[in-house]
């Protein structure tokens, strides 16, 4: 999943577990200890929107549930 690969390059501290709209699990971890976060994407269209405009897409996805 392209979004998970992009996030894996950004995370330096802690870890992020991402479940995509298909239910696949992607774990992105930094090299430093820190918070652990789990995110579930339920809308397949969100994957593309996250890549094109992440700031807007994250806020809208949160509001949409």
Secondary structure by P-SEA (a helix, b strand, c coil): caaaaaaaaccccbbbbbbcccbbbbbbbcccccbbbbbbbcccaaaaaaaacaaaaaaaaaaac
